[in-house]
Amino acid sequence: MDTGSLIKYWQRRFPLMLGSGGQSIVLWLVVVWLFAVGLFLTLLYASGRQDRREQTRA
């Protein structure tokens, strides 16, 4: 399945979510950006918890 047919499939499944081609590119960029920020914050929080545990043990 190529990218074009995949996009058409999602447009049929979620017609409100994907509009024109340009709009769907912006939507995907926003989704990827939000995912990246969420992942970054999760890793930051996890490393902060690890640092606090090491400080309490020392």
Secondary structure, DSSP 8 states (H G I E B T S, - for coil): --HHHHHHHHHHH-TTT--SHHHHHHHHHHHHHHHHHHHHHHHHHHHHHHHHHHHHH-
